[in-house]
Amino acid sequence: MPSPMHWIAPSEKDTHTVALEKRLLDAADQFRANSGLKSQEYSAPVLGLIFLRFAEVRFAAQRA
């Protein structure tokens, strides 16, 4: 039986990761504000990115 899933972000972040996250969030804000797209039109790519983050966390946990 698989162990329960825990979605926990790493507790420590380096300055490069923080800077990258800020750039990505700023880009997402610009995309939402200036694209003219409805939320239904950009939700699929965003949900895909969320899934990739989830998969990365699970992979890292299994690798450890």
N, C-alpha and C positions, 0 to 999 in steps of 0.2 A: 504494500500500500504506500503510495507516495506521501511524502511529508507535506504538511500544510504549506501553502504558498505565503511567503512573506515579501511584501513589497517595501523594502527599506532602502532609501537612498544612502549612499556612502556618507559617513559622518564628517569626513574631512574632504575639503575641496581645495585644489591648488588654485593659484591666481589665474592660470590659463583657462581652467574650466569655468571659473566665475565670469571671466571676460567673455568667453564664448557664449555662455548662457545669456548674458546681457545682450550681446550682439544678435543672437537668435530671437530673443523676445522683442527687441527693438524692430527687427526685420518683420516679425509677425504683426506687430502693431501697425507698421507702415503698410503691410500687405492688406490687412483688414480695412484700414482707413482709405486707402487710395486705389484699391483694385476694382471697386464697384461690384464685387461679387456678393452674392447672398450667402448666408451661413451654410446652406445646404451644398453650395458649390465648392466651398473650401474645407468642408468637414472631413471628407474622405482622406485627403492628404494629411490632415492634422491627426486623424485617428490612426493612420498608418505610422506616423512618427511616434505616437504614444505606444503603439504595439512594438515598434522596434526598440524603444527604451525598455519596455517590459521584457522583451526577449534578451536584451543585453544583461539586465539584472539577473535573470534566471540562468543565463549561460555563465556569468561570473560566479554565481553561487555554486553551480554544478562543478565548475572548474576547480574551485577552492576545495 
